[in-house]
Amino acid sequence: MGGVTSSMAAKLAFFPPNTPFYNVITEKSSGLLLLDRFPHRENVDVLKLPTRRGNKIVAVYVRYPMATRTVLYSHGNAADIGQMYELFIDLSIHLKVNLMGYDYSGYGQSSGKPSEHNTYADIEAAYKCLEESYNTKQEDIILYGQSVGSGPTVHLAARLPRLRAVVLHSPILSGLRVMYPVKHTYWFDIYKNIDKIQFVSCPVLVIHGTSDEVVDCSHGKQLWQLCQEKYEPLWIKGGKHCNLELFPEYIKHLKKFISTVEKPPSSRRNNHLRKSVDQSSTTTHRHNSSRRKSTDCFEAPRKSTCKKENLDFINELEPFALKFDINDDKIGKLRIPYEHMERSRRSVEYVEKPRTSIDMKPEWPRMSVDCIDRIGN
């Protein structure tokens, strides 16, 4: 049953556009790769990167003159870098950073099929390219994950202790928690950000819309509470799942974050870290300025089953999974458009009591069914 549930969760999680928004062409005179929908820019490289799982993914690298930081951007669902291209250019200009964006396996013109572990290999390939082809140091990289892109972002960030910073844009606690308000993590769940975020040691900015109809804002708020090094979050009043970039406070807050993480840790911690500002409320939540371990509100890893938890929802998923296998056209009815996501999903509305933490090394919080390669620092 767990395999059926995991397979269905994956089908609900990944919605690459039916028709890619770009093609990759080769310029005859120079041999350079180009995106056919956009004029060639001297400061943009189009790349095809091999992954450790045998796929080739398409990526774009945008240079900004004299930039000292580089953003590695993992985009959201039902999108590809053809749709994201203009935003990548704008972010590079406004934030004064280099930026690399990439398509997951099975998205755009990237080969392979989308899966959780393929996305992990995809972001690793993009990170490796930054290090080897652009001589980018780990401490100069800011990881940015939007929606489902928060999964590979947190996965990689938990293994890179010298990262400059992380941005989580409309993030998820886990794949299963988007659909069901479960209180425990099960082995067949995907993108277990709730368990991995405690191992991210750099400053983390969380951005979420208070009217998000796909991933409830409580996902972002709970992840922020679990961060080791919290930065002033941005809860955008009235913001939905795919329109946060249209709010003026979005780019303003990102600029402030980039400026803050440029400073030495001793000076930036007193200014903006561990301070919660809610755009939708006049209440200011105060926290101690001293840095605490994220385990003060994080549950220790547990077995994937609990007698008290109602697991009836798993049995309910089986007939739906069978329908997906018989008729893939029905998957299209659940597909969430990039420009306007209409389907709301249940989310987490509970707060668990803090429990005694377990001293442990900064390793993987629990054993995974599939073997995942570690990234060498």
C-alpha positions in Angstrom: 0.0 0.0 0.0 2.8 2.4 0.8 4.2 1.9 -2.7 0.9 2.7 -4.3 0.5 5.8 -2.1 4.0 7.0 -2.8 3.5 6.5 -6.6 0.2 8.5 -6.5 1.9 11.2 -4.4 4.5 11.6 -7.1 1.9 11.8 -9.8 0.1 14.6 -7.8 3.4 16.4 -7.1 4.8 16.8 -10.6 3.0 18.6 -13.4 5.4 19.5 -16.1 3.8 21.7 -18.8 2.2 19.6 -21.6 4.1 21.6 -24.2 7.5 23.0 -23.2 7.6 26.8 -23.4 10.9 26.7 -25.3 13.2 24.7 -27.5 17.0 24.5 -27.3 18.7 25.4 -30.6 22.3 25.6 -31.6 23.6 28.8 -33.2 25.5 27.7 -36.3 28.1 30.4 -36.3 29.2 30.1 -32.7 27.9 26.7 -31.6 26.2 28.2 -28.6 23.0 26.8 -27.2 20.1 29.2 -27.2 16.4 29.2 -26.2 14.4 29.8 -29.3 11.8 32.1 -27.8 14.3 34.7 -26.5 16.9 36.9 -28.2 20.5 36.0 -27.4 22.0 37.8 -24.5 25.7 38.0 -24.0 25.3 37.6 -20.2 23.2 34.4 -20.5 24.5 30.9 -21.0 22.2 28.0 -21.9 23.5 24.7 -20.7 22.8 20.9 -20.8 24.0 19.2 -17.6 24.4 15.5 -17.0 23.0 14.2 -13.7 24.2 11.2 -11.7 21.0 9.4 -12.5 21.7 9.5 -16.3 19.5 12.4 -17.3 20.4 15.6 -19.1 18.8 18.8 -17.7 18.6 22.2 -19.3 19.8 25.2 -17.3 20.4 28.9 -17.8 23.1 31.0 -16.1 22.6 34.7 -15.9 25.6 36.9 -15.1 25.5 40.2 -13.3 28.6 42.5 -13.6 30.8 42.3 -10.5 28.3 40.2 -8.6 29.6 38.5 -5.5 26.7 36.2 -4.9 24.9 33.5 -7.0 21.3 32.4 -6.6 20.5 28.7 -7.5 16.8 28.8 -8.3 14.5 25.7 -8.1 11.2 26.7 -9.7 7.7 25.6 -8.8 5.3 23.1 -10.4 3.7 23.3 -13.8 6.5 25.6 -15.1 9.7 25.4 -16.9 12.6 27.8 -17.5 10.9 29.1 -20.6 8.2 30.6 -18.4 10.7 31.6 -15.7 13.3 33.2 -18.0 12.2 36.8 -17.8 11.8 36.6 -14.0 15.4 35.2 -13.8 16.6 38.2 -15.7 14.7 40.6 -13.5 15.8 39.0 -10.3 19.5 39.1 -11.4 19.2 42.8 -12.1 17.2 43.9 -9.0 19.2 41.7 -6.6 22.6 42.3 -8.3 23.4 38.6 -8.3 24.3 35.9 -10.8 21.5 33.4 -11.1 21.2 29.8 -12.3 17.8 28.3 -13.0 17.3 24.7 -14.2 14.5 22.4 -15.3 13.9 19.2 -13.4 14.1 15.8 -15.3 11.0 15.5 -17.5 10.4 19.3 -17.4 10.9 21.5 -20.4 13.6 20.0 -22.6 15.3 18.0 -19.8 15.3 14.3 -20.4 14.0 11.6 -18.1 10.9 11.5 -15.9 10.1 13.7 -12.9 10.6 12.1 -9.5 11.7 13.1 -6.0 15.1 11.5 -6.3 15.6 12.8 -9.8 15.1 16.4 -8.6 17.8 15.8 -6.0 20.2 14.7 -8.7 19.1 17.6 -10.8 20.0 20.3 -8.2 23.2 18.5 -7.4 24.2 18.7 -11.1 23.4 22.5 -11.2 25.4 23.0 -8.0 28.3 21.1 -9.4 28.3 23.2 -12.5 28.5 26.4 -10.5 31.5 25.1 -8.6 33.4 23.5 -11.5 32.4 25.7 -14.5 31.9 29.1 -12.8 34.3 28.7 -9.9 31.6 29.7 -7.4 32.3 29.0 -3.8 29.8 27.4 -1.5 29.8 30.4 0.8 28.8 32.6 -2.1 25.7 30.6 -3.1 22.1 31.4 -2.1 19.6 28.5 -2.7 16.1 29.5 -3.7 13.2 27.0 -3.7 9.7 27.8 -4.8 6.8 25.5 -3.9 7.8 21.9 -4.9 11.3 23.4 -5.5 11.6 23.8 -1.7 12.1 20.0 -1.7 15.4 19.8 -3.6 16.5 23.1 -2.0 16.2 22.0 1.6 17.6 18.6 0.7 20.8 20.2 -0.7 21.0 22.9 1.9 21.0 20.4 4.7 24.3 19.0 3.3 26.1 22.2 2.7 27.3 23.8 6.0 28.9 26.8 4.4 26.1 28.1 2.3 25.5 31.9 2.3 21.7 31.6 2.7 18.4 29.9 1.7 15.1 31.4 0.4 11.9 29.3 0.7 9.1 30.7 -1.4 5.6 29.1 -0.6 7.4 26.0 0.7 5.8 22.7 1.7 6.3 20.7 4.9 6.1 17.5 2.9 4.2 16.2 -0.1 1.7 14.2 2.0 1.0 17.1 4.3 -0.2 19.2 1.4 -3.0 16.7 0.9 -3.6 15.5 4.5 -3.0 17.0 7.9 -0.9 14.1 9.2 1.1 14.6 12.4 3.8 12.0 11.7 6.2 11.4 8.9 5.8 8.2 6.9 8.4 6.5 4.9 6.4 6.8 1.7 6.1 10.6 2.0 8.1 12.8 -0.4 10.1 16.0 0.2 10.2 15.7 4.0 11.3 19.3 4.6 9.8 19.3 8.1 12.5 16.7 9.1 15.4 18.2 7.1 15.1 21.9 7.8 16.8 21.5 11.3 20.1 20.6 9.5 20.2 23.9 7.5 22.7 26.0 9.3 22.7 29.2 7.3 20.1 32.1 7.4 16.7 31.1 6.0 14.1 33.5 4.6 10.6 32.2 4.3 8.1 33.9 2.0 4.4 32.8 1.9 1.1 34.3 0.9 -1.7 34.4 3.6 -4.3 33.5 0.9 -2.3 30.6 -0.7 -5.0 28.2 -2.0 -2.6 25.4 -2.8 -0.1 25.2 0.1 -1.5 26.8 3.2 0.6 29.5 4.8 0.9 27.3 7.9 3.5 25.3 6.0 5.8 28.3 5.7 5.2 29.4 9.3 6.0 26.0 10.8 9.1 25.6 8.7 10.3 29.0 9.8 9.8 28.0 13.4 12.0 25.0 12.9 14.9 26.9 11.3 18.2 27.1 13.1 19.0 30.6 11.9 15.7 32.5 11.3 15.5 35.6 9.2 12.6 38.0 9.4 9.9 36.2 7.3 7.5 37.7 4.8 3.9 36.8 5.1 2.2 38.6 2.2 -1.3 39.6 3.0 -3.7 38.4 0.2 -0.8 36.7 -1.6 -1.7 33.4 -3.4 0.5 30.6 -4.6 1.7 32.0 -7.9 1.5 35.8 -7.7 3.9 36.8 -4.8 6.3 38.4 -7.3 3.6 41.0 -8.2 3.6 42.4 -4.6 6.1 45.3 -4.1 7.2 44.0 -0.7 8.4 40.8 -2.4 11.4 42.3 -4.1 11.9 44.9 -1.4 12.2 42.2 1.3 14.5 40.0 -0.9 16.8 43.0 -1.4 17.0 43.6 2.3 17.8 39.9 2.9 20.6 39.8 0.3 22.0 43.0 1.9 21.9 41.5 5.3 23.5 38.2 4.5 26.4 40.1 2.9 27.3 41.3 6.4 29.4 39.3 9.0 27.2 36.9 11.1 27.9 38.8 14.3 26.4 42.1 13.0 23.5 40.7 10.9 22.1 38.5 13.7 21.2 41.5 15.9 19.4 43.3 13.1 17.1 40.9 11.3 17.5 37.3 12.4 14.9 35.6 14.6 12.4 38.5 14.2 8.9 37.7 13.0 6.9 40.3 11.1 3.5 39.4 9.8 2.2 41.6 7.0 -1.4 40.7 7.8 -1.3 41.6 11.5 -0.2 44.4 13.7 1.1 42.0 16.3 4.8 41.6 16.5 6.1 38.3 17.8 9.2 38.7 19.9 11.9 36.2 20.2 15.2 35.9 22.1 18.0 37.4 20.1 20.4 34.5 21.0 20.5 31.7 18.5 18.8 28.4 19.6 18.9 25.0 18.2 16.0 24.1 16.0 15.2 21.1 18.2 13.4 23.3 20.7 10.3 22.7 18.7 11.2 19.8 16.5 10.2 16.2 17.1 13.0 13.6 17.2 12.9 11.1 14.3 10.3 8.4 14.9 9.1 5.2 13.4 6.9 5.7 10.4 3.8 4.2 12.0 1.8 5.2 15.1 -1.1 3.3 16.6 -3.0 6.5 17.4 -2.8 8.0 14.0 -5.8 7.4 11.7 -4.5 6.0 8.5 -7.8 5.6 6.7 -6.7 8.1 4.1 -4.1 5.7 2.8 -6.9 3.2 1.9 -8.8 6.0 0.3 -5.9 6.7 -2.1 -5.8 3.2 -3.6 -8.8 3.5 -5.9 -7.6 6.9 -7.1 -4.2 5.5 -7.8 -5.7 2.7 -9.8 -7.8 5.2 -11.8 -4.6 7.1 -12.6 -2.9 4.0 -13.9 -5.9 3.1 -16.1 -6.7 6.5 -17.5 -3.9 9.1 -17.4 -6.3 11.7 -18.9 -7.7 12.1 -15.4 -4.4 13.3 -14.2 -4.8 16.3 -16.5 -8.0 17.3 -14.6 -5.9 17.6 -11.5 -3.2 19.6 -13.2 -2.6 23.0 -11.7 -2.1 25.8 -14.2 1.0 27.9 -13.6 -0.7 31.3 -13.9 -3.8 30.5 -11.9 -4.0 27.6 -9.4 -7.6 27.0 -8.5 -7.6 23.9 -6.4 -7.2 24.4 -2.7 -5.8 21.6 -0.6 -6.0 20.8 3.1 -3.0 21.7 5.1 -1.6 21.6 8.6 -3.6 23.4 11.2 -2.1 21.8 14.4 0.7 22.7 16.7 2.5 19.8 18.4 3.9 20.0 21.9 7.6 20.4 22.1 9.3 17.1 22.9 12.7 16.2 24.3 15.3 16.3 21.6 17.9 13.7 21.0 21.5 14.7 20.6 22.6 13.6 17.2 25.1 14.4 14.5 24.1 16.6 11.7 23.2 13.7 9.5 20.1 12.4 7.7 17.2 12.4 10.2 15.9 8.9 9.3 16.8 6.1 7.0 15.3 6.3 3.5 14.1 3.5 1.3 16.1 4.7 -1.7 19.8 5.3 -1.3 20.7 8.9 -1.7 24.2 10.0 -2.5 25.7 12.6 -0.3 27.4 15.6 -1.7 31.0 16.1 -0.9 31.7 19.5 0.6 
